[in-house]
Amino acid sequence: MATGILSKEVAIYAVPLVTLLLGILIGYLAQRSGYCSIGGFRDYVLFRHTRLLSGYVTLIVASFFGYLLFWFVTPAAMEHFFWALTSNPLMPVPGAPAGLSPAAYLILAAIPGFLIGLICVLLGGCPIRQTVMASEGSYKAAFFFIGMCVGSVIFATFVSGWVVVLMRAFGLGV
Amino acid sequence: MAAAPDPTSLKDLLSRCSRHPAFLGALIGILAAFSQSLLISAGGPEAYGFCVACHTRDLVNGMTNIITGASLALAPISKNAILPVMSVVGVIIGAFLSAKVHKEHKIKKTDYQEYLIYFIGGFVVLQLAMVFGGCPYRAALRTGYGDITALLFIIMMGLGVIAGTLLMLRKAEKEMN
């Protein structure tokens, strides 16, 4: 069990507050900069503009150094840093439907990755850009966000189970 | 008399920084790591500092669980805490404030067909993101954390964007002719 700076009794109260403040800061700056991961790739492919892409690349690099920094500060909070060295490198960090084999997780990373790129570039923005545009008053982006909200209930009730059943049917369970 | 720092140039620098995506990228990366080292005792997956899709899922399902007493699946960090993670609410508030302050808030309406397309788009993107276990942002955090599947996700996302851009270009060419 990983332990962070705050004890569990404090952390359960701090979670909504800290994430809210973090979100306000990110939302404010994302509106200022037009931050978008998909838009970064799109602008590079279309116009060779690297401005937005630099935001996404910096995020990857900065998250590595951020985790490295806080791994030095609080090693107990970063139990599996650096994941590829401390765990099975082909397994993902938990968060996806559990109980599948490494091959299944590679398939579940490759196909959704391609489709998310395709759909989001056609709709003109990644999830954070759509949320920010909804706050700016775009009704269609607001419907994108409502779609995500409805989708999260449907995913938890149906889709999550189906994916596991489907993958096991192909012999990709554990 | 010591030369006072020029307030206008510092302000200008801050303003330019706040408008550059790379600054925000660095900030999200560091703050996500900080929030993990602060809050991980509450439970929850690692590399979970910021994610639009997962945190929307946690918010909606967590609130549904609290209000209706259902037990929809969500990340342990949101299940253990008194309220689920609130970063998406924060993003909405922050972006709204910024748009209001800089007078960029403008209601834009379109037709119902487009609303339906965006609704379905959001629905499908969330399913795909949850199947993988994160939106592009958590994929970046996971790559920084050392997860190879997340790197594969980002590469495939780049290919998907190229395919989508080619589709858009072809469509635009057809409309020109």
Interface residues (C-beta under 8 A of the other chain):
Chain A: A2 T3 G4 I5 L6 S7 K8 A11 I12 Y13 A14 V15 P16 L17 V18 T19 L20 L21 L22 G23 I24 L25 I26 G27 Y28 L29 A30 Q31 R32 S33 G34 Y35 S37 I38 G40 F41 R42 V45 L46 R51 L52 S54 G55 Y56 V57 T58 L59 I60 V61 A62 S63 F64 F65 G66 Y67 L69 F70 V73 T74 A77 M78 E79 H80 F81 F82 W83 A84 L85 P89 L90 M91 P92 V93 P94 G95 A96 P97 Y105 L106 L108 A109 A110 I111 P112 G113 F114 L115 I116 G117 L118 I119 C120 V121 L122 L123 C126 P127 I128 Q130 T131 V132 A134 S135 E136 G137 S138 Y139 K140 A141 F143 F144 F145 I146 G147 M148 C149 V150 G151 S152 V153 I154 F155 A156 T157 V159 S160 V163
Chain B: S18 R19 H20 P21 A22 F23 L24 G25 A26 L27 I28 G29 I30 L31 A32 A33 F34 S35 Q36 S37 L38 L39 I40 S41 A42 G43 P45 E46 A47 Y48 G49 F50 V52 A53 C54 H55 T56 R57 V60 N61 T64 L72 A73 L74 A75 I77 S78 N80 A81 I82 L83 P84 V85 M86 S87 V88 V89 G90 V91 I92 I93 G94 A95 F96 L97 S98 A99 H102 E104 H105 K106 I107 K108 K109 T110 E114 Y115 L116 I117 Y118 F119 I120 G121 G122 F123 V124 V125 L126 Q127 L128 A129 M130 V131 F132 G133 G134 C135 P136 Y137 R138 A139 A140 L141 R142 T143 G144 Y145 G146 D147 I148 T149 A150 L152 F153 I154 I155 M156 M157 G158 L159 G160 V161 I162 A163 G164 T165 L167 M168 L169
